[in-house]
């Protein structure tokens, strides 16, 4: 599903990633961990196609990102959901509107947008909050909206960058249960985190980064 071959990424004189070789299989649930500055966010952005690698090749579902661009890259990215630590919800739109927007930009019919959005909000337990605005929600509820938005296009891959970094332990557990249920549906899930609590009891595969290199 995700393959990286000798991938490096530099920003000016700074090397964010160095000679990364990595394979994540279809349907895997993988943690990427390491201290701040280890390259976790950069790795996710490269997989998402938001940044090109300085060196190396990245294949997503057999497609070489270096060989596509424009509309083809946009279409591929619709199959990759991305969840951010700071949610990135639109404050002037309701919960329903925030989630529906991800379908609307693809040109989907209004009836389909409404049906799928209602279904997704029920799936993440937010049907009663459809007309609420982000400011009226708890942190855990806002993260559930962000996850619903990332999943509304039925992505093959779900990437999450420190998705529980601003949440308390009880809400963190709820969010992780949601990620695992998404994975059980067949979605490949990759979560970047520096949280030792998340990793302490997990039996999921964990990739450890340090100063841009894979340690283990």
N, C-alpha and C positions, 0 to 999 in steps of 0.2 A: 504493500500500500504506500509506504513512505520509504524512500531510499536516498541516502546521501553518500556521495563518493568524493572523498578528499575535498570537502567543502571548507573554505576559509572565508571570513568576512572581516574587512578592515574599514575603519572610519578614520581617514587621514593616517596618522602614524600609529593609531591604536588598533590592535588586533582583537576583535571581539570573539571570533571563532577561528580555530587553527586545525586544519587537516582532519575534519570530522568524517568518519565513516560510520554509517548508522543504518539500520533497517528496522522498521516497525511493521509488523504483519497486520493484515486485515483483521479487524475485530479485537485487537489488543487493547489493553488498558495500561498505560505507561505513565510513570512519574518521571519528570526531569527535575533534578535538584542540584543544589550548589549554592554557595554564598552569593550575596549581591555582587554584580559585576562578572559573574561566571560565564555569562553568555546565554542564559535561559530564554530571555525575551527575544534576543536576536535570532536564536534557533527557531522559535515559533514563527517569527515574522518571515523568515526565509521559507519555511514550509508553506506558509500562507500565500507566499508570492508577493508580499508587500515590499520586500527588499530582494535584489538579486545578489547572489554570492559573488565575492571577488574572484574566487577560484572554485573549481569543482562543479559537479552536476547534482541536481535534485530531481528525482522522479516521483510524481504523485500519481498513483494508480496507473503506472506505466507511461505517463506523459512527462517528457523532459521540459521543465519550466523554462530552460534557456532557449527552447525552440518554438515557443509560442509567445504571443503578446496580444495587446489590445483586447478585442472581443473574446478571443479564445481563452485568454487568461482570466478575464472577468467571468466567463461561464464556468471555468474550473473552480474559481474561488467561491462560487455559489454552492459548491459541494463541500466547502470547508467552513464550519461554524467557528467563531472566535468569541470567547468570553473574556472580558477584561476585569482587572481587579477593581477599577473605579466605575464599573457598570456601563458608563457612556450612554445613559438614557437621555432622551430629549425631554427637558423639563416641562415644556408647554404642550406635550402630547400625553394622552392617557395611556394607561397600561396597554389597552387594546390597540391603540394607535401605534405605540412603540413597536409592538410585535408585528402588527399588520404591515408596517412600512417595509419590512424585509421582503415581503411577498409583492407588495405594490411596485417596487422598483424593478421587478422582473417582468412587469406587464401582465401579471395574472389577473383573471377576471374577478370582478368585485364579489360575486357570489362565492367563488372558491376562496378568496381572501378571508371573507367573513367566517366561512365554515372551518377552515383550517386554523384560523386564529382562535376561535372558540375552543376547538379541540385541544390545541396546544396549551392554552391557559388552564383548561381543566386538568390536563396531564401534569402540570407543575403546581396544581393546587391553588390557582389564583383566579378562578372563575368569579368569585364574589368581588374581586378587586378590579374588574375590567375598566370601570369608569374612573378609577382613582388616578391621581397624578403621582409621579415618582416621589415628590416631597412628602406625600401622605403615607408612604410605605416605610417599613423597617428595612435595615440593611439586607437581611436575608430575603425579604420579599423583592427588593430591587434586583438582587442577584438572580432570583428565580425568573424575573422578567427578562433579564439579559440572557439567561440560558434558553428560555422559550424563543426569544428572537433568533438566537444562534441555531436553534433546531428546526425552525419553521420550514426551511427549505429541504428538510430530510437529508442533511449532509452525510457524506461518507466518513468524514473526519470531524471531530470536535476538538479544538485547541482551547486551552484555558490557562491564562497567565495570572498566577497568584489569585485564584478565584475566591479564596477564603481568607485572604490577608487582612481584611477589615472586619471580619465577623467573629462573634464570640464562639466558644467551643461547642455549645449546643446547636447553634445554627450551622456551624461548620459540618457537624455530623449529618444534619439534614441535607445539606447541599451535596455531600459526598454520596449519600444514598441515592440522590437524584442522578448524579453522574454515573453511578454503577448501573442504575436501571436503564439509562440511555445506552450504555455499553452492551447490556444484555440484549438490546434490540439489534445489535450488529454493528453499531457505530464504533469506529476506532477512536479512542479517547486518549489525548496526550495532555497532561496537566503539569505545568511548571510551578514548583513551590520550593520555598526554603523552610517550610514548617516541619520541624522534627516530629510534632504530634501526629501529623498526617501520615508520616512514613513509619512511625514506631511499630504499629501493629499490622501494617499492610503486607500482603503476600504478592502484590503486583510487582511487575518488573520495574526497576528503578535505574535510570541513567544519571550518573553523577558527573557534573561538569565542574571544572576548576580552571580559572584563567583561560577560558575558551577551548579547553581540551577535555575529552572524555577520559575520566579517571577509571571508571568501572561501569 
